């Protein structure tokens, strides 16, 4: 396991080159993501679109309403 961690560390350092920090900045991530998205076809954009709205949710009940309903049924 230690050997795997050492290899990972060596690989990470070689991938970084001369950069002191291996993590890209938020701006670098934004630019790279935009470059990748610019190569997508229209159909790929549709497939990768994330909907902001949930189209369907299961019916929900409030526990207090359910408990009140059960209590009133027991009284009858």
mmCIF file as gemmi writes it, N, C-alpha and C atoms, coordinates in Angstrom:
data_model
loop_
_atom_site.group_PDB
_atom_site.id
_atom_site.type_symbol
_atom_site.label_atom_id
_atom_site.label_alt_id
_atom_site.label_comp_id
_atom_site.label_asym_id
_atom_site.label_entity_id
_atom_site.label_seq_id
_atom_site.pdbx_PDB_ins_code
_atom_site.Cartn_x
_atom_site.Cartn_y
_atom_site.Cartn_z
_atom_site.occupancy
_atom_site.B_iso_or_equiv
_atom_site.pdbx_formal_charge
_atom_site.auth_seq_id
_atom_site.auth_asym_id
_atom_site.pdbx_PDB_model_num
ATOM 1 N N . UNK Axp A 1 ? 0.829 -1.2 0 1 0 ? 1 A 1
ATOM 2 C CA . UNK Axp A 1 ? 0 0 0 1 0 ? 1 A 1
ATOM 3 C C . UNK Axp A 1 ? 0.866 1.253 0 1 0 ? 1 A 1
ATOM 4 N N . UNK Axp A 2 ? 1.93 1.243 0.793 1 0 ? 2 A 1
ATOM 5 C CA . UNK Axp A 2 ? 2.82 2.394 0.846 1 0 ? 2 A 1
ATOM 6 C C . UNK Axp A 2 ? 3.453 2.626 -0.52 1 0 ? 2 A 1
ATOM 7 N N . UNK Axp A 3 ? 3.819 1.544 -1.207 1 0 ? 3 A 1
ATOM 8 C CA . UNK Axp A 3 ? 4.414 1.687 -2.533 1 0 ? 3 A 1
ATOM 9 C C . UNK Axp A 3 ? 3.437 2.34 -3.497 1 0 ? 3 A 1
ATOM 10 N N . UNK Axp A 4 ? 2.164 1.977 -3.384 1 0 ? 4 A 1
ATOM 11 C CA . UNK Axp A 4 ? 1.152 2.571 -4.26 1 0 ? 4 A 1
ATOM 12 C C . UNK Axp A 4 ? 1.025 4.067 -3.99 1 0 ? 4 A 1
ATOM 13 N N . UNK Axp A 5 ? 1.075 4.458 -2.711 1 0 ? 5 A 1
ATOM 14 C CA . UNK Axp A 5 ? 0.989 5.878 -2.367 1 0 ? 5 A 1
ATOM 15 C C . UNK Axp A 5 ? 2.203 6.64 -2.884 1 0 ? 5 A 1
ATOM 16 N N . UNK Axp A 6 ? 3.382 6.028 -2.79 1 0 ? 6 A 1
ATOM 17 C CA . UNK Axp A 6 ? 4.6 6.673 -3.287 1 0 ? 6 A 1
ATOM 18 C C . UNK Axp A 6 ? 4.517 6.836 -4.793 1 0 ? 6 A 1
ATOM 19 N N . UNK Axp A 7 ? 4.063 5.788 -5.495 1 0 ? 7 A 1
ATOM 20 C CA . UNK Axp A 7 ? 3.928 5.88 -6.944 1 0 ? 7 A 1
ATOM 21 C C . UNK Axp A 7 ? 2.932 6.964 -7.327 1 0 ? 7 A 1
ATOM 22 N N . UNK Axp A 8 ? 1.802 7.029 -6.587 1 0 ? 8 A 1
ATOM 23 C CA . UNK Axp A 8 ? 0.798 8.058 -6.857 1 0 ? 8 A 1
ATOM 24 C C . UNK Axp A 8 ? 1.4 9.442 -6.651 1 0 ? 8 A 1
ATOM 25 N N . UNK Axp A 9 ? 2.158 9.609 -5.578 1 0 ? 9 A 1
ATOM 26 C CA . UNK Axp A 9 ? 2.779 10.894 -5.285 1 0 ? 9 A 1
ATOM 27 C C . UNK Axp A 9 ? 3.768 11.284 -6.377 1 0 ? 9 A 1
ATOM 28 N N . UNK Axp A 10 ? 4.586 10.327 -6.815 1 0 ? 10 A 1
ATOM 29 C CA . UNK Axp A 10 ? 5.552 10.6 -7.875 1 0 ? 10 A 1
ATOM 30 C C . UNK Axp A 10 ? 4.835 10.966 -9.17 1 0 ? 10 A 1
ATOM 31 N N . UNK Axp A 11 ? 3.754 10.241 -9.472 1 0 ? 11 A 1
ATOM 32 C CA . UNK Axp A 11 ? 2.984 10.518 -10.687 1 0 ? 11 A 1
ATOM 33 C C . UNK Axp A 11 ? 2.369 11.913 -10.61 1 0 ? 11 A 1
ATOM 34 N N . UNK Axp A 12 ? 1.809 12.256 -9.444 1 0 ? 12 A 1
ATOM 35 C CA . UNK Axp A 12 ? 1.189 13.568 -9.28 1 0 ? 12 A 1
ATOM 36 C C . UNK Axp A 12 ? 2.208 14.678 -9.465 1 0 ? 12 A 1
ATOM 37 N N . UNK Axp A 13 ? 3.407 14.489 -8.917 1 0 ? 13 A 1
ATOM 38 C CA . UNK Axp A 13 ? 4.442 15.507 -9.052 1 0 ? 13 A 1
ATOM 39 C C . UNK Axp A 13 ? 4.882 15.65 -10.499 1 0 ? 13 A 1
ATOM 40 N N . UNK Axp A 14 ? 4.995 14.528 -11.222 1 0 ? 14 A 1
ATOM 41 C CA . UNK Axp A 14 ? 5.415 14.623 -12.616 1 0 ? 14 A 1
ATOM 42 C C . UNK Axp A 14 ? 4.333 15.269 -13.479 1 0 ? 14 A 1
ATOM 43 N N . UNK Axp A 15 ? 3.068 15.06 -13.13 1 0 ? 15 A 1
ATOM 44 C CA . UNK Axp A 15 ? 1.971 15.656 -13.884 1 0 ? 15 A 1
ATOM 45 C C . UNK Axp A 15 ? 1.899 17.17 -13.64 1 0 ? 15 A 1
ATOM 46 N N . UNK Axp A 16 ? 2.324 17.616 -12.471 1 0 ? 16 A 1
ATOM 47 C CA . UNK Axp A 16 ? 2.268 19.032 -12.138 1 0 ? 16 A 1
ATOM 48 C C . UNK Axp A 16 ? 3.314 19.844 -12.867 1 0 ? 16 A 1
ATOM 49 N N . UNK Axp A 17 ? 4.415 19.236 -13.178 1 0 ? 17 A 1
ATOM 50 C CA . UNK Axp A 17 ? 5.496 19.995 -13.792 1 0 ? 17 A 1
ATOM 51 C C . UNK Axp A 17 ? 6.137 20.89 -12.762 1 0 ? 17 A 1
ATOM 52 N N . UNK Axp A 18 ? 6.281 22.152 -13.099 1 0 ? 18 A 1
ATOM 53 C CA . UNK Axp A 18 ? 6.972 23.071 -12.197 1 0 ? 18 A 1
ATOM 54 C C . UNK Axp A 18 ? 6.03 23.757 -11.215 1 0 ? 18 A 1
ATOM 55 N N . UNK Axp A 19 ? 4.737 23.498 -11.295 1 0 ? 19 A 1
ATOM 56 C CA . UNK Axp A 19 ? 3.784 24.133 -10.377 1 0 ? 19 A 1
ATOM 57 C C . UNK Axp A 19 ? 3.993 23.63 -8.967 1 0 ? 19 A 1
ATOM 58 N N . UNK Axp A 20 ? 3.904 24.523 -8.018 1 0 ? 20 A 1
ATOM 59 C CA . UNK Axp A 20 ? 4.077 24.125 -6.627 1 0 ? 20 A 1
ATOM 60 C C . UNK Axp A 20 ? 2.816 23.479 -6.081 1 0 ? 20 A 1
ATOM 61 N N . UNK Axp A 21 ? 1.682 23.934 -6.521 1 0 ? 21 A 1
ATOM 62 C CA . UNK Axp A 21 ? 0.404 23.382 -6.061 1 0 ? 21 A 1
ATOM 63 C C . UNK Axp A 21 ? -0.2 22.571 -7.199 1 0 ? 21 A 1
ATOM 64 N N . UNK Axp A 22 ? -0.615 21.347 -6.919 1 0 ? 22 A 1
ATOM 65 C CA . UNK Axp A 22 ? -1.137 20.491 -7.962 1 0 ? 22 A 1
ATOM 66 C C . UNK Axp A 22 ? -2.573 20.76 -8.34 1 0 ? 22 A 1
ATOM 67 N N . UNK Axp A 23 ? -3.296 21.506 -7.522 1 0 ? 23 A 1
ATOM 68 C CA . UNK Axp A 23 ? -4.704 21.753 -7.797 1 0 ? 23 A 1
ATOM 69 C C . UNK Axp A 23 ? -4.872 22.972 -8.696 1 0 ? 23 A 1
ATOM 70 N N . UNK Axp A 24 ? -5.703 22.853 -9.737 1 0 ? 24 A 1
ATOM 71 C CA . UNK Axp A 24 ? -5.954 24.014 -10.59 1 0 ? 24 A 1
ATOM 72 C C . UNK Axp A 24 ? -6.821 25.032 -9.859 1 0 ? 24 A 1
ATOM 73 N N . UNK Axp A 25 ? -6.708 26.273 -10.26 1 0 ? 25 A 1
ATOM 74 C CA . UNK Axp A 25 ? -7.543 27.318 -9.659 1 0 ? 25 A 1
ATOM 75 C C . UNK Axp A 25 ? -8.968 27.183 -10.202 1 0 ? 25 A 1
ATOM 76 N N . UNK Axp A 26 ? -9.895 27.872 -9.555 1 0 ? 26 A 1
ATOM 77 C CA . UNK Axp A 26 ? -11.286 27.858 -10.03 1 0 ? 26 A 1
ATOM 78 C C . UNK Axp A 26 ? -11.363 28.399 -11.451 1 0 ? 26 A 1
ATOM 79 N N . UNK Axp A 27 ? -10.577 29.424 -11.727 1 0 ? 27 A 1
ATOM 80 C CA . UNK Axp A 27 ? -10.572 30.013 -13.063 1 0 ? 27 A 1
ATOM 81 C C . UNK Axp A 27 ? -10.043 29.027 -14.098 1 0 ? 27 A 1
ATOM 82 N N . UNK Axp A 28 ? -8.98 28.277 -13.76 1 0 ? 28 A 1
ATOM 83 C CA . UNK Axp A 28 ? -8.438 27.285 -14.681 1 0 ? 28 A 1
ATOM 84 C C . UNK Axp A 28 ? -9.453 26.175 -14.962 1 0 ? 28 A 1
ATOM 85 N N . UNK Axp A 29 ? -10.172 25.774 -13.934 1 0 ? 29 A 1
ATOM 86 C CA . UNK Axp A 29 ? -11.205 24.744 -14.105 1 0 ? 29 A 1
ATOM 87 C C . UNK Axp A 29 ? -12.319 25.278 -15.009 1 0 ? 29 A 1
ATOM 88 N N . UNK Axp A 30 ? -12.743 26.526 -14.771 1 0 ? 30 A 1
ATOM 89 C CA . UNK Axp A 30 ? -13.811 27.13 -15.576 1 0 ? 30 A 1
ATOM 90 C C . UNK Axp A 30 ? -13.404 27.212 -17.044 1 0 ? 30 A 1
ATOM 91 N N . UNK Axp A 31 ? -12.181 27.637 -17.303 1 0 ? 31 A 1
ATOM 92 C CA . UNK Axp A 31 ? -11.695 27.776 -18.675 1 0 ? 31 A 1
ATOM 93 C C . UNK Axp A 31 ? -11.604 26.418 -19.356 1 0 ? 31 A 1
ATOM 94 N N . UNK Axp A 32 ? -11.061 25.433 -18.66 1 0 ? 32 A 1
ATOM 95 C CA . UNK Axp A 32 ? -10.918 24.092 -19.246 1 0 ? 32 A 1
ATOM 96 C C . UNK Axp A 32 ? -12.283 23.458 -19.506 1 0 ? 32 A 1
ATOM 97 N N . UNK Axp A 33 ? -13.218 23.622 -18.563 1 0 ? 33 A 1
ATOM 98 C CA . UNK Axp A 33 ? -14.562 23.071 -18.75 1 0 ? 33 A 1
ATOM 99 C C . UNK Axp A 33 ? -15.261 23.727 -19.937 1 0 ? 33 A 1
ATOM 100 N N . UNK Axp A 34 ? -15.093 25.039 -20.084 1 0 ? 34 A 1
ATOM 101 C CA . UNK Axp A 34 ? -15.703 25.745 -21.219 1 0 ? 34 A 1
ATOM 102 C C . UNK Axp A 34 ? -15.105 25.259 -22.54 1 0 ? 34 A 1
ATOM 103 N N . UNK Axp A 35 ? -13.801 24.996 -22.546 1 0 ? 35 A 1
ATOM 104 C CA . UNK Axp A 35 ? -13.16 24.49 -23.763 1 0 ? 35 A 1
ATOM 105 C C . UNK Axp A 35 ? -13.694 23.111 -24.135 1 0 ? 35 A 1
ATOM 106 N N . UNK Axp A 36 ? -13.902 22.277 -23.132 1 0 ? 36 A 1
ATOM 107 C CA . UNK Axp A 36 ? -14.447 20.934 -23.378 1 0 ? 36 A 1
ATOM 108 C C . UNK Axp A 36 ? -15.887 21.041 -23.881 1 0 ? 36 A 1
ATOM 109 N N . UNK Axp A 37 ? -16.7 21.871 -23.21 1 0 ? 37 A 1
ATOM 110 C CA . UNK Axp A 37 ? -18.103 22.01 -23.619 1 0 ? 37 A 1
ATOM 111 C C . UNK Axp A 37 ? -18.241 22.603 -25.015 1 0 ? 37 A 1
ATOM 112 N N . UNK Axp A 38 ? -17.291 23.434 -25.424 1 0 ? 38 A 1
ATOM 113 C CA . UNK Axp A 38 ? -17.385 24.054 -26.748 1 0 ? 38 A 1
ATOM 114 C C . UNK Axp A 38 ? -17.267 23.02 -27.869 1 0 ? 38 A 1
ATOM 115 N N . UNK Axp A 39 ? -16.745 21.854 -27.56 1 0 ? 39 A 1
ATOM 116 C CA . UNK Axp A 39 ? -16.592 20.799 -28.563 1 0 ? 39 A 1
ATOM 117 C C . UNK Axp A 39 ? -17.784 19.846 -28.608 1 0 ? 39 A 1
ATOM 118 N N . UNK Axp A 40 ? -18.734 20.015 -27.709 1 0 ? 40 A 1
ATOM 119 C CA . UNK Axp A 40 ? -19.897 19.142 -27.678 1 0 ? 40 A 1
ATOM 120 C C . UNK Axp A 40 ? -20.834 19.442 -28.849 1 0 ? 40 A 1
ATOM 121 N N . UNK Axp A 41 ? -21.457 18.397 -29.359 1 0 ? 41 A 1
ATOM 122 C CA . UNK Axp A 41 ? -22.492 18.569 -30.383 1 0 ? 41 A 1
ATOM 123 C C . UNK Axp A 41 ? -23.795 18.982 -29.682 1 0 ? 41 A 1
ATOM 124 N N . UNK Axp A 42 ? -24.783 19.395 -30.47 1 0 ? 42 A 1
ATOM 125 C CA . UNK Axp A 42 ? -26.077 19.792 -29.892 1 0 ? 42 A 1
ATOM 126 C C . UNK Axp A 42 ? -26.731 18.627 -29.159 1 0 ? 42 A 1
ATOM 127 N N . UNK Axp A 43 ? -26.639 17.427 -29.726 1 0 ? 43 A 1
ATOM 128 C CA . UNK Axp A 43 ? -27.259 16.271 -29.063 1 0 ? 43 A 1
ATOM 129 C C . UNK Axp A 43 ? -26.529 15.937 -27.757 1 0 ? 43 A 1
ATOM 130 N N . UNK Axp A 44 ? -25.219 16.106 -27.745 1 0 ? 44 A 1
ATOM 131 C CA . UNK Axp A 44 ? -24.48 15.835 -26.519 1 0 ? 44 A 1
ATOM 132 C C . UNK Axp A 44 ? -24.831 16.88 -25.454 1 0 ? 44 A 1
ATOM 133 N N . UNK Axp A 45 ? -25.022 18.13 -25.853 1 0 ? 45 A 1
ATOM 134 C CA . UNK Axp A 45 ? -25.441 19.16 -24.896 1 0 ? 45 A 1
ATOM 135 C C . UNK Axp A 45 ? -26.785 18.802 -24.275 1 0 ? 45 A 1
ATOM 136 N N . UNK Axp A 46 ? -27.718 18.316 -25.11 1 0 ? 46 A 1
ATOM 137 C CA . UNK Axp A 46 ? -29.039 17.918 -24.594 1 0 ? 46 A 1
ATOM 138 C C . UNK Axp A 46 ? -28.906 16.768 -23.61 1 0 ? 46 A 1
ATOM 139 N N . UNK Axp A 47 ? -28.061 15.784 -23.939 1 0 ? 47 A 1
ATOM 140 C CA . UNK Axp A 47 ? -27.884 14.634 -23.05 1 0 ? 47 A 1
ATOM 141 C C . UNK Axp A 47 ? -27.252 15.034 -21.712 1 0 ? 47 A 1
ATOM 142 N N . UNK Axp A 48 ? -26.391 16.014 -21.744 1 0 ? 48 A 1
ATOM 143 C CA . UNK Axp A 48 ? -25.665 16.402 -20.535 1 0 ? 48 A 1
ATOM 144 C C . UNK Axp A 48 ? -26.366 17.518 -19.748 1 0 ? 48 A 1
ATOM 145 N N . UNK Axp A 49 ? -27.45 18.049 -20.274 1 0 ? 49 A 1
ATOM 146 C CA . UNK Axp A 49 ? -28.163 19.117 -19.587 1 0 ? 49 A 1
ATOM 147 C C . UNK Axp A 49 ? -28.697 18.607 -18.253 1 0 ? 49 A 1
ATOM 148 N N . UNK Axp A 50 ? -28.522 19.418 -17.248 1 0 ? 50 A 1
ATOM 149 C CA . UNK Axp A 50 ? -29.032 19.084 -15.922 1 0 ? 50 A 1
ATOM 150 C C . UNK Axp A 50 ? -30.244 19.973 -15.685 1 0 ? 50 A 1
ATOM 151 N N . UNK Axp A 51 ? -31.367 19.335 -15.48 1 0 ? 51 A 1
ATOM 152 C CA . UNK Axp A 51 ? -32.602 20.076 -15.28 1 0 ? 51 A 1
ATOM 153 C C . UNK Axp A 51 ? -32.614 20.701 -13.888 1 0 ? 51 A 1
ATOM 154 N N . UNK Axp A 52 ? -32.987 21.958 -13.819 1 0 ? 52 A 1
ATOM 155 C CA . UNK Axp A 52 ? -33.07 22.64 -12.536 1 0 ? 52 A 1
ATOM 156 C C . UNK Axp A 52 ? -34.332 22.236 -11.78 1 0 ? 52 A 1
ATOM 157 N N . UNK Axp A 53 ? -35.338 21.799 -12.515 1 0 ? 53 A 1
ATOM 158 C CA . UNK Axp A 53 ? -36.604 21.423 -11.895 1 0 ? 53 A 1
ATOM 159 C C . UNK Axp A 53 ? -36.735 19.909 -11.836 1 0 ? 53 A 1
ATOM 160 N N . UNK Axp A 54 ? -37.272 19.441 -10.735 1 0 ? 54 A 1
ATOM 161 C CA . UNK Axp A 54 ? -37.574 18.027 -10.611 1 0 ? 54 A 1
ATOM 162 C C . UNK Axp A 54 ? -38.922 17.815 -11.282 1 0 ? 54 A 1
ATOM 163 N N . UNK Axp A 55 ? -38.964 16.891 -12.237 1 0 ? 55 A 1
ATOM 164 C CA . UNK Axp A 55 ? -40.193 16.71 -13.006 1 0 ? 55 A 1
ATOM 165 C C . UNK Axp A 55 ? -41.278 15.956 -12.245 1 0 ? 55 A 1
ATOM 166 N N . UNK Axp A 56 ? -40.878 15.094 -11.312 1 0 ? 56 A 1
ATOM 167 C CA . UNK Axp A 56 ? -41.872 14.333 -10.577 1 0 ? 56 A 1
ATOM 168 C C . UNK Axp A 56 ? -41.314 13.982 -9.213 1 0 ? 56 A 1
ATOM 169 N N . UNK Axp A 57 ? -42.144 14.057 -8.222 1 0 ? 57 A 1
ATOM 170 C CA . UNK Axp A 57 ? -41.802 13.599 -6.879 1 0 ? 57 A 1
ATOM 171 C C . UNK Axp A 57 ? -42.905 12.665 -6.409 1 0 ? 57 A 1
ATOM 172 N N . UNK Axp A 58 ? -42.572 11.708 -5.603 1 0 ? 58 A 1
ATOM 173 C CA . UNK Axp A 58 ? -43.627 10.842 -5.07 1 0 ? 58 A 1
ATOM 174 C C . UNK Axp A 58 ? -44.549 11.665 -4.171 1 0 ? 58 A 1
ATOM 175 N N . UNK Axp A 59 ? -45.794 11.227 -4.022 1 0 ? 59 A 1
ATOM 176 C CA . UNK Axp A 59 ? -46.708 11.952 -3.135 1 0 ? 59 A 1
ATOM 177 C C . UNK Axp A 59 ? -46.122 12.05 -1.728 1 0 ? 59 A 1
ATOM 178 N N . UNK Axp A 60 ? -46.337 13.192 -1.099 1 0 ? 60 A 1
ATOM 179 C CA . UNK Axp A 60 ? -45.809 13.411 0.24 1 0 ? 60 A 1
ATOM 180 C C . UNK Axp A 60 ? -46.957 13.609 1.205 1 0 ? 60 A 1
ATOM 181 N N . UNK Axp A 61 ? -46.789 13.105 2.406 1 0 ? 61 A 1
ATOM 182 C CA . UNK Axp A 61 ? -47.766 13.353 3.467 1 0 ? 61 A 1
ATOM 183 C C . UNK Axp A 61 ? -47.006 13.928 4.657 1 0 ? 61 A 1
ATOM 184 N N . UNK Axp A 62 ? -47.689 14.732 5.41 1 0 ? 62 A 1
ATOM 185 C CA . UNK Axp A 62 ? -47.097 15.286 6.621 1 0 ? 62 A 1
ATOM 186 C C . UNK Axp A 62 ? -47.406 14.34 7.771 1 0 ? 62 A 1
ATOM 187 N N . UNK Axp A 63 ? -46.406 14.04 8.54 1 0 ? 63 A 1
ATOM 188 C CA . UNK Axp A 63 ? -46.553 13.082 9.629 1 0 ? 63 A 1
ATOM 189 C C . UNK Axp A 63 ? -47.636 13.503 10.612 1 0 ? 63 A 1
ATOM 190 N N . UNK Axp A 64 ? -47.724 14.785 10.908 1 0 ? 64 A 1
ATOM 191 C CA . UNK Axp A 64 ? -48.75 15.261 11.853 1 0 ? 64 A 1
ATOM 192 C C . UNK Axp A 64 ? -50.154 14.994 11.312 1 0 ? 64 A 1
ATOM 193 N N . UNK Axp A 65 ? -50.359 15.208 10.015 1 0 ? 65 A 1
ATOM 194 C CA . UNK Axp A 65 ? -51.668 14.938 9.416 1 0 ? 65 A 1
ATOM 195 C C . UNK Axp A 65 ? -51.988 13.455 9.49 1 0 ? 65 A 1
ATOM 196 N N . UNK Axp A 66 ? -51.001 12.626 9.233 1 0 ? 66 A 1
ATOM 197 C CA . UNK Axp A 66 ? -51.2 11.18 9.254 1 0 ? 66 A 1
ATOM 198 C C . UNK Axp A 66 ? -51.519 10.707 10.669 1 0 ? 66 A 1
ATOM 199 N N . UNK Axp A 67 ? -50.78 11.221 11.639 1 0 ? 67 A 1
ATOM 200 C CA . UNK Axp A 67 ? -51.02 10.836 13.042 1 0 ? 67 A 1
ATOM 201 C C . UNK Axp A 67 ? -52.424 11.267 13.479 1 0 ? 67 A 1
ATOM 202 N N . UNK Axp A 68 ? -52.856 12.48 13.067 1 0 ? 68 A 1
ATOM 203 C CA . UNK Axp A 68 ? -54.188 12.961 13.428 1 0 ? 68 A 1
ATOM 204 C C . UNK Axp A 68 ? -55.254 12.084 12.788 1 0 ? 68 A 1
ATOM 205 N N . UNK Axp A 69 ? -55.017 11.652 11.568 1 0 ? 69 A 1
ATOM 206 C CA . UNK Axp A 69 ? -55.967 10.785 10.876 1 0 ? 69 A 1
ATOM 207 C C . UNK Axp A 69 ? -56.082 9.441 11.584 1 0 ? 69 A 1
ATOM 208 N N . UNK Axp A 70 ? -54.968 8.891 11.968 1 0 ? 70 A 1
ATOM 209 C CA . UNK Axp A 70 ? -54.963 7.594 12.678 1 0 ? 70 A 1
ATOM 210 C C . UNK Axp A 70 ? -55.69 7.733 14.009 1 0 ? 70 A 1
ATOM 211 N N . UNK Axp A 71 ? -55.415 8.799 14.727 1 0 ? 71 A 1
ATOM 212 C CA . UNK Axp A 71 ? -56.041 9.024 16.046 1 0 ? 71 A 1
ATOM 213 C C . UNK Axp A 71 ? -57.542 9.161 15.908 1 0 ? 71 A 1
ATOM 214 N N . UNK Axp A 72 ? -57.995 9.886 14.885 1 0 ? 72 A 1
ATOM 215 C CA . UNK Axp A 72 ? -59.453 10.067 14.726 1 0 ? 72 A 1
ATOM 216 C C . UNK Axp A 72 ? -60.121 8.754 14.311 1 0 ? 72 A 1
ATOM 217 N N . UNK Axp A 73 ? -59.433 7.892 13.578 1 0 ? 73 A 1
ATOM 218 C CA . UNK Axp A 73 ? -59.997 6.604 13.194 1 0 ? 73 A 1
ATOM 219 C C . UNK Axp A 73 ? -60.12 5.683 14.409 1 0 ? 73 A 1
ATOM 220 N N . UNK Axp A 74 ? -59.203 5.768 15.341 1 0 ? 74 A 1
ATOM 221 C CA . UNK Axp A 74 ? -59.243 4.927 16.53 1 0 ? 74 A 1
ATOM 222 C C . UNK Axp A 74 ? -60.398 5.313 17.45 1 0 ? 74 A 1
ATOM 223 N N . UNK Axp A 75 ? -60.809 6.577 17.413 1 0 ? 75 A 1
ATOM 224 C CA . UNK Axp A 75 ? -61.895 7.042 18.255 1 0 ? 75 A 1
ATOM 225 C C . UNK Axp A 75 ? -63.245 6.598 17.74 1 0 ? 75 A 1
ATOM 226 N N . UNK Axp A 76 ? -63.335 6.277 16.495 1 0 ? 76 A 1
ATOM 227 C CA . UNK Axp A 76 ? -64.645 5.926 15.899 1 0 ? 76 A 1
ATOM 228 C C . UNK Axp A 76 ? -64.996 4.514 16.17 1 0 ? 76 A 1
